[in-house]
Amino acid sequence: MLSNPSAAGAGDDRPQVRPRAEGWTQQTTEDGRPLLQFKQPRVAQPRTHLADLTLAERQERVKELGLPAFRAKQLSTHYFVHHTSDPERMTDLPAAQRGTLVAEMFPPLLTEVRRLTTDNGDTIKFLWRLFDGALVESVLMRYPGRVTLCVSSQAGCGMNCPFCATGQNGLTRNMSTAEIVEQVVRANQVIAEGALGGRRRDGGHDADRVTNIVFMGMGEPLANYKRVIAAVRRMVDPAPEGLGMSARHITVSTVGLVPAINRLADEGIPVTFALSLHAPDDELRDELIPVNSRWKADEAIDAAYGYFAKTGRRVSIEYALIKDMNDHAWRADLLAEKLNARGRGWVHVNPIPLNPTPGSIWTSSEPDVTREFVDRLNAAGIPTTLRDTRGKEIDGACGQLAAEGDEEQDASVTAPDGGRTGPADTIDLRG
């Protein structure tokens, strides 16, 4: 049993469930500790794509191909503004050179394998195959006035958290800058085709492209730091150099890689920063989040506060509420105490009901327990909002992205338009 340092008078005598892997064997080191993979294996990366390059680098590349530099801006407009790499739509380019330009600047990155859509159509989960056969997922969600895309940054994940479906097979490789950006471009294509439902019926505004990005898909973003930051720059660069998105509408999440958090604070890009904490006490977090063996909860919280102090951007604390494991009232009190000790007004807590699995230790907190947890944080002056678990029915909610491919089903998927789009099915969000 894990100890309860404040059980006296807490009025919470529920059992303490310990984390453990279910249905899979957690990778461990020789001394029995959960294996952490901070570096990707030595594997091939995709060919250089236009989105891997800055505008100046694109101009140099175009000149190497024997064409004037201004063609780079035209290509960038097609990709970042019109969301296409189809040479037939690039009528402002010389017909004799289109094929060469597209082949050199837009090598294939993502092939759609499967598309799952919720009954009301407002959430779509994509399964993508990368050039080397690796599988990743992204989730597209419509909300009133905005469209959010949850993107992946790695194929697999090396953080080995026992409750997360993505980490069960370890890290395959980092995704390239362009592979990350391509998820946004392909999502914008889907929106333009009218495939994302859930539109408002009250006459209010509906976004016609992705407006918000959350790096909460597969992988640990800060373990792929250089490529993730380059992708963020492509997202915020003004069109046509990039997608022209607001940095404030981009959320970068981490389980607590402290040196990378500090580095992110120095980038000068005012993204929203989210720390996936999930436990305020090291005794539980060591088992729940294996990277806590490197950087303890207080170190991660200190780094999060440092991000706020340097950027002025309020930080989010992500906290998956797991029945009888981390949802005890005393942990809400301890979390509030630790956050308030660093000041007021710098942080917002997002508790997330874990997606329930019948008979598993990994299941969501009871509603009354959830309410008490949220109420205790709010009463302590910590702004707290219970987060929407959008996409559960199609295994697209937090912690459910596993990129599992059914080869028989994959073989039967016919993706029209060269793999750019695919069939939509209705499903259940569980990974």
Secondary structure, 3 states (H helix, E strand, C coil): CCCCCCCCCCCCCCCCCCCCCCCCCCCECCCCCECCCCCCCCCCCCCCCHHHCCHHHHHHHHHHCCCCCHHHHHHHHHHHHCCCCCHHHCCCCCHHHHHHHHHHHCCCCCEEEEEEECCCCCEEEEEEECCCCCEEEEEEEEECCEEEEECCCEEECCCCCCCCHHHHHCEEEECCHHHHHHHHHHHHHHHHCCCCCCCCCCCCCCCCCCCEEEECCCCCHHHHHHHHHHHHHHHHCCCCCCCCCCHHHEEEEECCCHHHHHHHHCCCCCCEEEEECCCCCHHHHHHHCHHHHCCCHHHHHHHHHHHHHHHCCCEEEEEEEECCCCCCHHHHHHHHHHHHCCCCCCEEEEEEECCCCCCCCCCECCHHHHHHHHHHHHHCCCCECCCCCCCHHHCCCCCCCCCCCCHHHHHHCCCHHHHCCCCEEECCCCC
